[in-house]
């Protein structure tokens, strides 16, 4: 009796013993953008030991490989210069195709809420000019992939999400900052651009780092389990394992990053973690020098009156010397006093795009270097401050008394007047301090930029003392 029942089932299963269906990760799906002129990795699963053939339509070249003992396979294919659409076929006895494949430039977009904030905004916190940006969205050359949030203490193999072409619907649900960055990049490069958004609000940088990257930081405790965590995604390593590790096989051009507010309780530690995270990502991606452009956190009049926000901004400024092939976008002119989620995502997006265009893609006509403090000389009761990257000259807004402060040996700061004395110098002083020794500019949690270069880029906060820890 049992034999009679089992035979029909064996007969039904017989075709599956001969044929299988390739299972691909979410990133390798219709509408994907692959990095141009690169040896990109294709990977997935089928029956263990099964031979698999892969064909790429851009060159009609066929590749073969054999799945391992657990059914996993991977192989590299060479991509051409930017173009498309193409397809990729996988055949292990049953055909699977990825359609509408574009070849172009791929960028990771990561961080916390100011990066994850969609074009629709948050309750009572809209995005500037969102209606026009959403209405104008419609570009088959711009592709968007948004990861669903995932937390894990072990590296995951796949993510949840799908590729979409840019449209009013997909743009509205995508990061306002990342979307505008990609749109500006695509418009200038005139090639397909793929954006992979992996960002979660309210997260410290520790969540975005691997256990290997965190080993040197004994003050960071990696949990043994996430079962009892109220917010598992905020635990150290949780987002790296869930939302970075599954991306590491995917070839990218570079990354943009907007994060830091959640680390304001320990700016000194953040200053060490940030460069370590970037170095770890580059090592794990096996792209040791990919471009990394980041947004300095914006000013905020926080309830905590300690100088936490400004010290994170300082740590991010100093990170430029520790992270090769990087640049920082200053947001001292876009912050909102009472809202951590500033409305203007266009300005930082434009500055990020300009960094990429000028430094990664070698466009000579793109301004991306804002003014930075260089040196100070004491001349009597005046301080002469020199700056780099001033363009054709520095520009001061009218209300600079709120920006510059000077102090003598007593470490008491007073607002100071300032005037431009040459294309790259500003003289600062006040009658309250006869023998000034140090200066600070916009060095408060809440401050507004008053110094710009001729390209309209703001001077970041800085100080010449080390009194404040």
C-alpha positions as CSV (number, residue, x, y, z in Angstrom):
1,X,0.0,0.0,0.0
2,X,2.8,2.4,0.9
3,X,4.6,1.7,-2.3
4,X,1.5,2.5,-4.4
5,X,1.2,5.9,-2.6
6,X,4.9,6.8,-2.9
7,X,5.2,6.0,-6.6
8,X,3.1,8.9,-7.9
9,X,5.0,11.2,-5.6
10,X,8.3,9.9,-7.0
11,X,6.9,10.4,-10.5
12,X,5.9,14.0,-9.7
13,X,9.4,14.7,-8.2
14,X,11.2,13.2,-11.2
15,X,11.5,16.4,-13.3
16,X,13.0,18.2,-10.4
17,X,15.7,15.6,-10.1
18,X,16.8,16.6,-13.7
19,X,16.0,20.3,-13.7
20,X,16.5,23.0,-11.1
21,X,15.9,26.7,-10.9
22,X,18.6,29.1,-10.0
23,X,17.9,31.3,-7.0
24,X,19.6,34.7,-7.2
25,X,20.1,37.3,-4.4
26,X,17.7,40.3,-4.4
27,X,20.5,42.6,-5.7
28,X,20.7,40.5,-8.9
29,X,17.3,41.2,-10.3
30,X,15.5,43.0,-13.0
31,X,16.5,46.7,-13.5
32,X,19.8,46.2,-11.8
33,X,22.8,48.5,-12.5
34,X,26.2,46.8,-12.6
35,X,29.5,48.7,-12.3
36,X,30.9,49.5,-15.7
37,X,34.2,48.2,-17.0
38,X,34.7,45.8,-14.1
39,X,35.0,42.2,-13.2
40,X,31.7,41.9,-11.4
41,X,30.6,38.9,-9.3
42,X,27.4,37.0,-10.0
43,X,26.3,34.5,-7.4
44,X,23.4,32.4,-6.2
45,X,22.2,28.9,-5.5
46,X,21.1,25.8,-7.3
47,X,21.4,22.0,-6.8
48,X,24.7,20.9,-5.3
49,X,27.2,19.9,-7.9
50,X,25.0,21.1,-10.8
51,X,26.7,22.7,-13.8
52,X,25.5,26.1,-14.7
53,X,26.0,28.2,-17.8
54,X,25.7,32.0,-17.7
55,X,25.4,34.3,-20.8
56,X,25.7,38.1,-20.9
57,X,23.9,39.8,-23.7
58,X,26.3,42.8,-24.0
59,X,29.0,40.5,-25.5
60,X,27.1,37.2,-26.0
61,X,29.8,35.5,-24.0
62,X,29.0,32.3,-22.1
63,X,30.5,31.3,-18.8
64,X,30.3,27.9,-17.0
65,X,30.7,27.0,-13.4
66,X,29.7,24.2,-11.0
67,X,27.7,24.7,-7.8
68,X,29.4,23.6,-4.6
69,X,28.5,21.0,-2.1
70,X,25.8,23.3,-0.6
71,X,24.5,24.5,-4.0
72,X,26.2,27.9,-3.9
73,X,27.9,29.2,-7.0
74,X,29.7,32.4,-8.1
75,X,31.6,33.6,-11.1
76,X,33.0,36.8,-12.4
77,X,31.9,38.4,-15.7
78,X,33.4,41.4,-17.4
79,X,31.2,44.4,-17.9
80,X,31.6,46.9,-20.8
81,X,31.5,50.7,-20.9
82,X,28.2,52.1,-19.7
83,X,25.1,51.2,-21.6
84,X,22.0,49.0,-21.7
85,X,19.5,47.6,-21.4
86,X,20.9,44.1,-21.5
87,X,20.0,40.7,-20.0
88,X,21.9,38.0,-18.2
89,X,20.7,34.3,-18.5
90,X,21.4,31.5,-16.0
91,X,20.8,27.9,-17.1
92,X,21.2,24.9,-14.9
93,X,18.6,22.9,-16.8
94,X,16.0,25.6,-16.4
95,X,16.4,29.1,-17.7
96,X,16.4,32.1,-15.4
97,X,16.9,35.7,-16.8
98,X,17.7,39.1,-15.3
99,X,16.1,41.6,-17.7
100,X,16.6,45.3,-18.2
101,X,20.2,45.2,-16.9
102,X,22.1,48.5,-17.1
103,X,25.8,49.1,-17.0
104,X,26.9,52.2,-15.2
105,X,28.0,53.7,-11.9
106,X,26.9,52.1,-8.5
107,X,27.0,54.0,-5.2
108,X,26.2,52.9,-1.7
109,X,24.2,55.5,0.3
110,X,24.3,54.9,4.1
111,X,23.9,56.4,7.5
112,X,21.1,57.3,9.9
113,X,17.9,59.4,9.6
114,X,19.0,62.4,7.5
115,X,20.1,59.8,4.9
116,X,17.1,57.5,5.3
117,X,14.6,60.4,5.3
118,X,12.4,59.9,2.3
119,X,11.2,62.6,-0.1
120,X,7.8,62.4,1.6
121,X,9.5,63.7,4.8
122,X,8.6,62.9,8.4
123,X,5.4,64.0,10.3
124,X,5.6,67.8,10.6
125,X,9.0,67.7,9.0
126,X,8.8,68.1,5.2
127,X,11.5,68.1,2.5
128,X,12.2,71.4,0.8
129,X,10.9,71.4,-2.8
130,X,9.7,67.8,-2.5
131,X,6.6,68.4,-4.7
132,X,8.6,69.6,-7.7
133,X,11.3,66.9,-7.3
134,X,8.8,64.1,-7.1
135,X,6.8,65.4,-10.0
136,X,9.9,65.7,-12.2
137,X,11.2,62.2,-11.3
138,X,11.2,59.9,-14.3
139,X,14.5,58.6,-15.5
140,X,15.2,55.1,-16.8
141,X,18.9,55.8,-16.4
142,X,18.6,56.1,-12.6
143,X,17.9,53.0,-10.6
144,X,17.0,52.8,-6.9
145,X,17.4,49.8,-4.5
146,X,16.2,50.4,-0.9
147,X,17.1,47.7,1.7
148,X,14.5,46.7,4.3
149,X,15.8,47.0,7.8
150,X,17.6,43.9,9.1
151,X,19.5,43.2,12.3
152,X,21.7,40.2,12.9
153,X,24.7,39.1,14.9
154,X,25.8,36.9,12.1
155,X,26.5,38.1,8.5
156,X,23.4,37.5,6.3
157,X,23.7,36.3,2.8
158,X,20.8,38.3,1.3
159,X,18.7,41.4,1.8
160,X,15.1,42.3,1.1
161,X,14.4,44.9,-1.5
162,X,14.2,45.4,-5.3
163,X,15.4,47.6,-8.0
164,X,13.2,50.3,-9.4
165,X,13.6,52.9,-12.1
166,X,13.3,56.4,-10.9
167,X,9.7,57.6,-11.1
168,X,7.5,59.8,-8.9
169,X,6.4,56.8,-6.9
170,X,9.9,55.3,-6.3
171,X,11.5,58.7,-5.7
172,X,8.9,59.7,-3.1
173,X,9.7,56.5,-1.1
174,X,13.5,56.9,-1.5
175,X,16.1,58.9,0.5
176,X,15.7,62.6,-0.4
177,X,19.4,63.2,-0.1
178,X,20.5,60.0,-2.0
179,X,18.0,60.5,-4.7
180,X,19.1,64.0,-5.5
181,X,22.8,63.0,-5.3
182,X,22.1,60.2,-7.9
183,X,20.0,62.4,-10.1
184,X,22.7,65.1,-10.3
185,X,25.3,62.5,-10.9
186,X,23.4,60.8,-13.7
187,X,22.5,64.1,-15.4
188,X,26.2,65.2,-15.6
189,X,27.8,61.8,-16.3
190,X,25.1,60.8,-18.8
191,X,25.4,57.1,-17.9
192,X,23.2,54.8,-15.9
193,X,23.5,55.3,-12.1
194,X,22.5,52.8,-9.5
195,X,21.9,53.8,-5.8
196,X,21.8,51.2,-3.0
197,X,20.2,52.7,0.1
198,X,21.2,51.0,3.4
199,X,20.3,53.5,6.1
200,X,18.5,53.4,9.5
201,X,17.5,56.3,11.7
202,X,18.7,56.7,15.2
203,X,21.7,54.4,14.9
204,X,25.2,54.8,16.2
205,X,28.2,54.0,14.0
206,X,28.9,50.9,16.1
207,X,25.9,49.2,14.6
208,X,27.5,49.6,11.1
209,X,30.8,48.0,12.1
210,X,31.8,44.4,12.1
211,X,33.0,42.5,15.2
212,X,36.5,42.4,13.6
213,X,36.4,46.2,13.2
214,X,35.3,46.7,16.8
215,X,37.9,44.4,18.4
216,X,40.3,47.2,19.1
217,X,37.6,49.2,20.9
218,X,37.3,47.5,24.3
219,X,34.7,50.1,25.4
220,X,32.2,48.7,22.8
221,X,30.3,45.7,24.0
222,X,29.0,43.4,21.3
223,X,25.9,41.6,22.5
224,X,25.7,37.8,22.6
225,X,22.1,37.8,21.6
226,X,19.5,40.3,20.2
227,X,16.5,38.4,21.7
228,X,16.0,40.7,24.6
229,X,17.1,44.0,22.9
230,X,14.4,46.6,22.8
231,X,15.9,48.0,19.5
232,X,18.0,45.1,18.0
233,X,19.0,47.3,15.0
234,X,20.8,49.7,17.4
235,X,23.2,47.1,18.8
236,X,26.9,47.0,17.8
237,X,27.4,44.9,14.6
238,X,23.7,44.4,14.0
239,X,23.3,46.5,10.9
240,X,26.7,45.6,9.5
241,X,25.7,42.0,9.5
242,X,22.2,42.6,8.3
243,X,22.6,45.5,5.8
244,X,26.3,45.7,4.8
245,X,27.7,42.2,4.8
246,X,25.1,41.0,2.2
247,X,26.3,43.7,-0.2
248,X,30.0,43.0,-0.1
249,X,30.0,40.8,-3.2
250,X,28.3,43.6,-5.3
251,X,30.8,45.8,-7.1
252,X,30.5,49.5,-6.3
253,X,32.1,52.7,-7.3
254,X,31.9,54.5,-4.0
255,X,29.8,55.5,-1.0
256,X,28.1,58.5,0.5
257,X,27.5,58.7,4.3
258,X,25.4,60.9,6.6
259,X,25.5,59.9,10.3
260,X,26.9,61.0,13.6
261,X,24.1,62.6,15.6
262,X,23.5,59.3,17.5
263,X,27.1,59.3,18.7
264,X,27.1,62.8,20.2
265,X,27.4,61.4,23.8
266,X,31.0,60.3,23.1
267,X,32.6,62.5,20.3
268,X,36.1,61.4,21.1
269,X,35.2,57.7,20.6
270,X,33.4,58.6,17.4
271,X,36.5,60.2,16.1
272,X,38.3,56.9,16.4
273,X,35.4,54.7,15.2
274,X,34.6,56.6,12.0
275,X,37.9,56.1,10.2
276,X,38.0,52.5,11.4
277,X,34.6,51.8,9.9
278,X,35.6,53.2,6.5
279,X,38.9,51.2,6.5
280,X,36.9,48.1,7.5
281,X,34.3,48.6,4.7
282,X,37.0,49.0,2.1
283,X,38.8,45.9,3.3
284,X,35.7,43.8,3.4
285,X,34.5,45.0,-0.1
286,X,38.0,44.3,-1.4
287,X,38.1,47.8,-2.9
288,X,40.8,49.4,-0.7
289,X,40.5,52.9,-2.0
290,X,36.8,53.4,-3.0
291,X,35.7,57.1,-2.7
292,X,34.0,57.9,0.5
293,X,32.1,61.2,0.8
294,X,30.3,62.2,3.9
295,X,28.0,64.9,5.3
296,X,29.1,66.7,8.5
297,X,26.2,66.7,10.9
298,X,24.3,70.0,11.0
299,X,24.0,72.5,13.9
300,X,21.2,71.8,16.4
301,X,20.1,73.6,19.5
302,X,19.8,70.4,21.5
303,X,18.4,70.1,25.0
304,X,21.8,68.8,26.1
305,X,23.8,72.0,26.7
306,X,27.1,70.2,26.6
307,X,29.1,70.9,23.4
308,X,28.4,67.5,22.0
309,X,27.1,68.3,18.5
310,X,30.0,70.7,17.8
311,X,32.5,68.1,19.0
312,X,31.1,65.5,16.6
313,X,31.4,68.1,13.8
314,X,35.0,68.6,14.9
315,X,35.7,64.8,14.9
316,X,34.3,64.6,11.4
317,X,36.5,67.4,10.2
318,X,39.6,65.8,11.6
319,X,38.6,62.5,10.0
320,X,39.5,63.9,6.6
321,X,43.2,63.5,7.6
322,X,42.6,59.9,8.6
323,X,40.4,58.6,5.7
324,X,42.2,58.6,2.3
325,X,40.2,59.4,-0.8
326,X,37.4,61.1,1.2
327,X,35.8,64.5,1.4
328,X,33.3,66.1,3.8
329,X,30.3,68.2,3.0
330,X,29.7,71.1,5.4
331,X,26.1,71.8,6.4
332,X,26.6,74.8,8.7
333,X,24.3,76.8,6.4
334,X,21.4,74.3,6.2
335,X,20.8,73.2,9.8
336,X,17.6,74.0,11.7
337,X,17.8,75.2,15.3
338,X,14.9,73.0,16.6
339,X,14.8,70.1,14.1
340,X,17.5,67.5,13.7
341,X,16.0,66.6,10.3
342,X,16.7,69.7,8.3
343,X,14.4,70.4,5.3
344,X,17.1,71.2,2.8
345,X,18.4,68.0,1.5
346,X,19.2,69.5,-1.9
347,X,22.3,71.5,-0.7
348,X,24.1,68.5,0.8
349,X,23.1,66.3,-2.1
350,X,24.5,68.8,-4.6
351,X,27.7,69.1,-2.6
352,X,28.1,65.3,-2.4
353,X,27.6,65.1,-6.2
354,X,30.1,67.8,-6.8
355,X,32.7,65.9,-4.6
356,X,32.1,62.8,-6.7
357,X,32.2,64.7,-10.0
358,X,35.3,66.6,-9.2
359,X,37.3,64.0,-7.4
360,X,36.1,60.7,-8.7
361,X,35.2,61.6,-12.2
362,X,37.8,64.4,-12.7
363,X,35.5,67.2,-13.9
364,X,37.7,70.3,-13.8
365,X,34.8,72.8,-13.7
366,X,33.1,71.6,-10.5
367,X,33.7,73.5,-7.3
368,X,33.8,71.2,-4.3
369,X,36.4,72.5,-1.9
370,X,35.1,74.8,0.9
371,X,37.3,77.1,2.9
372,X,39.2,75.5,5.8
373,X,41.3,77.0,8.6
374,X,45.0,77.0,7.9
375,X,47.0,79.1,10.4
376,X,46.8,82.0,12.9
377,X,49.1,84.9,13.8
378,X,48.9,87.1,16.8
379,X,49.4,90.8,16.1
380,X,48.9,92.9,19.2
381,X,45.2,92.7,20.1
382,X,44.3,91.2,16.7
383,X,44.3,87.7,15.3
384,X,45.1,87.1,11.6
385,X,43.5,83.9,10.4
386,X,44.6,82.3,7.1
387,X,42.4,79.9,5.1
388,X,42.8,77.5,2.2
389,X,40.4,76.9,-0.7
390,X,39.0,80.4,-0.7
391,X,38.5,80.6,-4.5
392,X,38.8,84.2,-5.6
393,X,38.2,85.4,-2.1
394,X,36.3,85.0,1.2
395,X,32.8,86.4,1.7
396,X,31.4,87.5,5.1
397,X,27.8,87.8,6.0
398,X,26.7,90.8,8.0
399,X,26.2,89.2,11.4
400,X,29.6,87.8,12.2
401,X,29.6,88.8,15.8
402,X,27.8,85.6,16.6
403,X,30.4,83.5,14.8
404,X,33.9,84.6,16.0
405,X,35.0,84.5,19.6
406,X,38.5,85.2,21.1
407,X,40.0,84.5,24.5
408,X,43.1,85.3,26.4
409,X,45.0,83.1,28.9
410,X,42.0,83.4,31.3
411,X,40.0,81.1,28.8
412,X,37.1,83.5,28.8
413,X,35.6,84.0,25.3
414,X,34.1,87.2,24.0
415,X,32.3,87.9,20.7
416,X,34.7,89.5,18.2
417,X,34.5,91.7,15.1
418,X,36.0,90.4,11.9
419,X,37.0,91.9,8.6
420,X,38.5,90.5,5.4
421,X,42.1,91.7,5.0
422,X,43.0,89.7,1.9
423,X,41.6,87.0,-0.4
424,X,42.5,84.3,2.1
425,X,42.8,86.1,5.5
426,X,40.4,87.4,8.1
427,X,41.4,89.7,11.0
428,X,39.5,89.2,14.2
429,X,39.6,91.1,17.5
430,X,37.6,92.7,20.4
431,X,38.4,95.5,22.9
432,X,37.4,93.0,25.6
433,X,40.6,90.9,25.1
434,X,43.8,92.9,25.0
435,X,46.1,89.9,24.6
436,X,44.2,87.3,22.6
437,X,45.7,83.8,22.3
438,X,42.9,81.6,20.7
439,X,39.9,81.9,18.5
440,X,36.8,79.9,17.8
441,X,34.4,80.1,14.8
442,X,30.8,78.9,15.0
443,X,32.0,76.5,17.7
444,X,28.6,75.8,19.4
445,X,26.0,73.1,19.0
446,X,23.8,75.7,17.3
447,X,25.6,78.0,14.9
448,X,25.0,79.5,11.5
449,X,27.7,79.9,8.8
450,X,28.8,83.5,8.2
451,X,32.0,82.8,6.2
452,X,31.9,81.5,2.6
453,X,34.3,81.2,-0.3
454,X,33.6,82.7,-3.7
455,X,31.9,79.4,-4.7
456,X,29.4,79.8,-2.0
457,X,30.7,77.0,0.2
458,X,30.7,77.5,3.9
459,X,33.6,77.5,6.4
460,X,33.1,74.6,8.9
461,X,33.3,75.2,12.6
462,X,36.9,75.3,14.0
463,X,38.9,76.4,17.1
464,X,42.5,77.0,17.7
465,X,42.5,75.8,21.4
466,X,42.3,72.4,23.0
467,X,40.6,73.6,26.2
468,X,37.3,71.9,25.5
469,X,37.3,68.1,25.7
